[in-house]
């Protein structure tokens, strides 16, 4: 069950160098980022609270901690009844190096498949996620259009020309769809796919919903973050604290 759960909640980050944000996407995304951060420069964040975790027909409410750095590393800890579940994603230590990821439930460390390391691992904190979308030269970001009350933006890593016939493509594996409220420009939803370890071509849709934005030390933070897998609620996190710029260092061993 724990292995199934970590596969279901595992989301990811990749940061390699290529084209900048398309011009039509630049202004609203920048306005959204400015609205959330104001004059605060956030280099890292630690979010704590409780999360209702749903596994099949059962659920449990457990302590949770989410950590993210501006560069793109992340760590999630869920104190489940069967043992603490930890998901760690780290950007490459050298320029252009591939990201790495592991998960553990106290029964050994397990590697995350590389095809599940191609979307942003900091899905739980939209301000840094948008900051990376805007600044990451690896990403192409386009404005898809307005859909009702939402502005739809899509980001992806273009598939290199020399492997353009690959299936699935880099573009498909890295595609992320972000939705902003058209009035407030606050992020409301994030959508992408994860995949079984042994089958990168099989898509498992994930939807993240952000609710109850509150100002914490000058930064707008969604204090409720929900994760849906295949249209079923998997994780409902109610956050109580947000600590910024603590000098966070993420590793497979660190609990800071």
N, C-alpha and C positions, 0 to 999 in steps of 0.2 A: 504493500500500500504506500509506504513512504517513497519508494522508487517511482511509483506511478505519479504520486503527488508532485515530486520535484520535477519530473518531466513535464507535468502540466503547468507548473508555475514558472518554469525557467524561461526567462527572457534575456536579451543579450545586447552586447555593444561591439561595434567595430569602428575603428577610426583609422582610415588609410588616406593618403593624399589623392584630388581631381576637381570637377567643375563647381563653381560657386552657386549660391542660391539664385534661382531665376529672379529677374527684376520684379516681376509681378508678385512674387511671394515675399519680397524683402520687407516692405513697409508694414503690413499687418503683423507679421511675425515679430518684427522688431518692436512694434507698439505693444504687443502682447507681453514680450519679455520685459520691457520697460515698466509696464503696468504691474507686473508681479514683483520685480526687484526694486523698483524705484531707484534710489541712490546707493543701494547696498550692492557690494561686489561679493558674490558667494563663490567660494572656492570648494567648499564641501558642506554636506548636511548630514545630520543624524536625526532620524525621525523615530519616535517610540510611541507605543500605544498597545492596543489589543486588536486581535483579528479573529473574526469568525471564519474558520476553515471548513469547507464542505468536502467530504470524501464519500462519494456514493450516497447512501441514505442517511449517513451520520454526519454530525458536525461538532466542532468544539471551538470554544473561544479561548485564545491563548495569547500570552505576551508576544509582541513582535517588535523588531528593530530593523529599520531600513537605513542603509548608508550609501552615499554616492559622492563622488568627486567630480569637479568640473571637467576633468580630463576624460572621464568616462568609466572609471572602475566603480564597482558596486558590491554590496554584500547585503543579504537578507537573512535574518535569523527568526525562525518561528519555533517557540518552545512547545512543541506538540507533546501529548501525553506519552507517545512512544519514544520520545527523545527529540533533542533539538535538531531541527532541519536547517542546514546552512547552505546557501547558494552564493558563490563568490565568482565575480567576473572581473578580470584585470586586462587592461589594455597592454599592448606589446611594449616591452621595456626599451626597444629600439625603434627608431623611426621606420614606419612601414611594416613592423613586425605584427603578426597576427595576434588577436586577443586570445586569452585562455580562460577557461571556466571549470569549476569543480562544484560538486555537491556532496554533502555528507549528512548522515543522520546519526553519527557517532559510531558507525559500523564500517569504517573505512572511507577513503576519499575516492570519488569517482569522477572521471573526466566527462565534460559536456561535449557532445558532438560539435564539430566545427561549423556545420550548417545551422546550428542553433546559436551561433555567436555572431550573427550578422545584422541584428537590430539592436536598438539602444537598451542597455540593461537598466538605465535609470528611469524606467517607466513610472515609478511612484512619485517622482518630483518633477513636474512639467517645466519649471523654470529652467533648470539646468539642461533638460532635454531639448528645449527650444534653443537655448544658447549654443548647444552643440550643433543643432540643425543649421543655424545661421553661420557658424564659424568653421564647420568641418569642411575642408575642401574636397573630401571624398564624396560628399553627397550632392546629388541633384535634387532640388526641391522645387516643386511646381504647384501652382494654384489650380486645383481641379475645378472649382466653382462654388457657388453658394447653393446649399441644399436646405431649403426651409430657413430656419434661423441659425444655421451653422455655416461657417466657412471651412471648406475642405482643402487641406494641403497634403501633398504626397511627397515622400522622400525615398530615395533609393541610391544604391551604389551602381553605376552603369556597368553592364557586362563588358569586359574587355573584348575588343574586336576579334582577337585570335581565338576566343572560346565562345563566340556569339551563338554557336549552335548547341551549346551545352544545355541539358535539361536536368534539373531546373537551373535557370540562369541566376547569376549574381544579383541582377536587378530584382528578380522575383523573391529570392531568399531574404533580401535586405529591405524589401518594401514595407514602409510604415505609413499609415494614414492618420493624420491629426486633424481634429475638428475643433474650431474656435467658436465661441458664442459671437454672433455677428455684431451684437451691441457692446458687450463688455470686452471682447477679444480674449477672454479667459479660456484656456483649454477645457473642453468638456469630455472628449473621448479620444482614445488612441487605439488603433486597430492594426494588427499584424498577424502573422502565422508563426507557429512553432511546428516542429516535425519530429516524428519518431527517430530515435538514434540511428536506426538501420535503414531509414527510407526518407531521404531529403525531399523526394517528390510528393510525399503525402502531406497535405496542409491540414493543420489543426488551428482553426481561427481563435484568436484571443482578442477580447475587447476590454479596455481599461476605461473606467468612468471616474471623473473627478467631481467632487461635490463639496459643499460647505467651505468655501474659501474664507479664511480668516487671516488677519494681519498678525504676524509673529515677528517681533523685533524689526518691523518695517518691511517684511517680505510676505506676500500673499501665498498662503499654503493651503491646498485642499486637505481638510482634516478628515475627509472620508474618501478612500480610494477603493474601488471595487474592481475585481478581475473576473471576467466571464470566460469560460472555455466551452466552445461549441454551444453558445447561447445559454449555458448553465452557470450560475454563480459558483465560483470556486473560492474566492477570498474577499472578505469585506473588512477592511482595516479602518479602525477608528483611532486617529492619531491624537495624542495628548501633548507631546512636546516636539519642538524642532530646535536643534542647536546648529548654528552656522559657524564656519571658519574655525573649527577646533584643531586644525592641523591633522585632520584624519589621514591615517595611512591604512590602506586596505591590503590584507594578505590572507592566505588560507588559514593562518593561525591567529591573526589579530581579532580581538573582540571589542576593540575601541570604537 
